[in-house]
Amino acid sequence: MNLLPFENIYYKTKLKAEEVICRLNEHVGPEKPLLSSILVTGSDKPYEGEIYGKQFQIRRIINYRNSFLPRISGVVKEEAGETQIFVKMRLHLFVMVFLSVFCVFLIGISVLIFCKEDGVIFPWTLVPIAMLLFAFTMTVGCFKVESKRSKKDLKEIFEAETEG
């Protein structure tokens, strides 16, 4: 099991590449500007994003706030009579940068505390480590919940099987 907030998934389907793109178009609406996505709720399509040629960048439309919602990008290729779809799920770049800075800060604080305490561990010295574990657990947990839903949706849209 992958314990990091990103995934690479390969789908194989008997559908032609054009049919895969057509089905994806049926489930993906245009991406809304930030303000309108906050103020306007509801959409007839479960995903929003862009499809260009045989590539796509989408994200699931949700009616709640989740900063760890996967950004889904993919490429559709036809080979040997079947269509392969390579999908990447990643965190938003801003979220990755923020979490990296936050974790480096917490690790730095932890190192300073342990260097200063001369081997004596007080309960308060474990707070930065607990915060780091909480941030990691929350990030991976929230990401995996959303990615599991998207993987299921994409499998149904593509009428596909996943590979390794």
C-alpha positions as CSV (number, residue, x, y, z in Angstrom):
1,M,0.0,0.0,0.0
2,N,1.3,3.4,-1.0
3,L,1.5,5.7,2.0
4,L,2.2,8.9,0.0
5,P,-0.3,11.4,-1.3
6,F,0.1,10.6,-4.9
7,E,-0.8,7.7,-7.2
8,N,-0.1,6.3,-10.7
9,I,-2.8,4.1,-12.1
10,Y,-2.9,2.2,-15.4
11,Y,-6.3,1.4,-16.9
12,K,-6.8,-1.0,-19.8
13,T,-10.1,-1.0,-21.8
14,K,-11.5,-2.5,-25.0
15,L,-13.0,0.9,-25.9
16,K,-11.3,3.0,-28.7
17,A,-9.4,6.1,-27.6
18,E,-12.0,8.4,-29.2
19,E,-14.7,6.6,-27.2
20,V,-12.7,7.0,-24.0
21,I,-12.3,10.8,-24.6
22,C,-16.0,11.1,-25.5
23,R,-17.1,9.3,-22.3
24,L,-14.7,11.6,-20.3
25,N,-16.3,14.6,-22.0
26,E,-19.7,13.5,-20.8
27,H,-18.5,13.5,-17.1
28,V,-16.2,16.6,-17.2
29,G,-17.4,20.2,-17.2
30,P,-15.3,23.3,-17.7
31,E,-13.2,24.5,-14.8
32,K,-14.9,27.3,-12.9
33,P,-13.0,30.4,-11.7
34,L,-12.3,30.2,-7.9
35,L,-14.9,32.7,-6.8
36,S,-17.7,31.2,-8.8
37,S,-16.8,27.7,-7.5
38,I,-17.2,29.0,-4.0
39,L,-20.5,30.8,-4.6
40,V,-22.2,28.5,-7.1
41,T,-23.0,25.0,-6.0
42,G,-24.2,22.1,-8.0
43,S,-23.2,20.8,-11.4
44,D,-24.6,18.2,-13.7
45,K,-21.1,16.7,-14.1
46,P,-19.0,15.1,-11.3
47,Y,-15.7,16.4,-12.6
48,E,-14.3,19.7,-13.9
49,G,-11.2,20.4,-15.9
50,E,-9.7,20.3,-19.4
51,I,-9.5,17.7,-22.0
52,Y,-7.2,18.5,-24.9
53,G,-6.5,15.9,-27.6
54,K,-5.8,12.6,-25.8
55,Q,-4.8,14.2,-22.5
56,F,-6.8,15.5,-19.6
57,Q,-6.4,17.4,-16.3
58,I,-9.5,17.2,-14.0
59,R,-10.6,17.2,-10.4
60,R,-13.7,16.0,-8.7
61,I,-16.4,18.5,-7.9
62,I,-17.2,18.4,-4.2
63,N,-19.7,20.4,-2.1
64,Y,-17.3,20.7,0.8
65,R,-13.7,21.9,1.4
66,N,-10.9,19.5,1.1
67,S,-7.4,20.9,0.3
68,F,-6.2,17.4,-0.3
69,L,-8.4,16.7,-3.2
70,P,-6.4,14.9,-5.9
71,R,-5.5,16.7,-9.2
72,I,-6.0,14.1,-11.8
73,S,-4.0,14.1,-15.1
74,G,-4.0,11.4,-17.7
75,V,-3.0,10.3,-21.2
76,V,-4.9,8.0,-23.5
77,K,-3.0,5.7,-25.8
78,E,-4.0,3.0,-28.2
79,E,-1.7,-0.1,-28.5
80,A,-2.3,-3.6,-29.8
81,G,-6.0,-3.3,-30.1
82,E,-6.7,-2.0,-26.7
83,T,-6.6,1.4,-25.1
84,Q,-4.4,2.3,-22.2
85,I,-5.0,5.2,-19.9
86,F,-2.2,6.4,-17.6
87,V,-3.5,8.5,-14.7
88,K,-1.6,10.5,-12.2
89,M,-3.2,11.7,-9.0
90,R,-1.3,14.5,-7.1
91,L,-1.9,17.1,-4.5
92,H,-2.3,20.7,-5.6
93,L,1.2,22.4,-5.9
94,F,0.4,25.0,-3.3
95,V,-0.6,22.4,-0.8
96,M,2.6,20.4,-1.4
97,V,4.8,23.5,-1.0
98,F,2.9,24.6,2.2
99,L,3.1,21.1,3.7
100,S,6.8,20.8,2.9
101,V,7.6,24.1,4.6
102,F,5.5,23.2,7.6
103,C,7.2,19.8,8.0
104,V,10.7,21.2,7.6
105,F,9.8,23.8,10.3
106,L,8.5,21.1,12.7
107,I,11.5,18.9,12.1
108,G,13.8,21.9,12.8
109,I,12.0,22.6,16.0
110,S,12.2,18.9,17.0
111,V,16.0,18.8,16.4
112,L,16.5,22.0,18.4
113,I,14.5,20.7,21.3
114,F,16.3,17.3,21.4
115,C,19.7,18.9,21.1
116,K,19.0,21.2,24.0
117,E,17.4,18.8,26.4
118,D,20.5,16.6,27.0
119,G,18.7,13.4,26.4
120,V,15.9,14.2,28.9
121,I,12.5,13.8,27.2
122,F,9.6,15.8,28.6
123,P,6.1,15.4,27.3
124,W,6.0,18.8,25.8
125,T,9.1,18.0,23.7
126,L,7.0,15.5,21.7
127,V,4.5,18.1,20.6
128,P,6.3,18.9,17.3
129,I,6.6,15.2,16.4
130,A,2.9,14.6,17.2
131,M,2.0,17.6,15.0
132,L,4.1,16.1,12.2
133,L,2.4,12.7,12.5
134,F,-1.0,14.4,12.6
135,A,-0.2,16.4,9.5
136,F,1.0,13.3,7.6
137,T,-2.0,11.2,8.7
138,M,-4.5,13.9,7.8
139,T,-2.9,14.5,4.4
140,V,-2.6,10.9,3.4
141,G,-6.0,10.0,4.8
142,C,-8.0,12.8,3.2
143,F,-6.1,12.3,-0.1
144,K,-6.7,8.5,-0.2
145,V,-10.4,8.8,0.6
146,E,-10.8,11.1,-2.4
147,S,-8.5,9.2,-4.7
148,K,-10.4,5.9,-4.0
149,R,-13.6,7.6,-5.1
150,S,-12.0,9.0,-8.3
151,K,-10.4,5.6,-9.2
152,K,-13.8,3.9,-8.9
153,D,-15.4,6.6,-11.0
154,L,-12.8,6.5,-13.7
155,K,-12.9,2.7,-13.8
156,E,-16.6,2.9,-14.5
157,I,-16.3,5.7,-17.1
158,F,-13.6,3.9,-19.0
159,E,-15.1,0.4,-18.5
160,A,-11.6,-0.6,-17.7
161,E,-9.5,-2.8,-15.5
162,T,-6.6,-1.5,-13.5
163,E,-3.1,-2.8,-14.0
164,G,-0.2,-3.3,-11.5
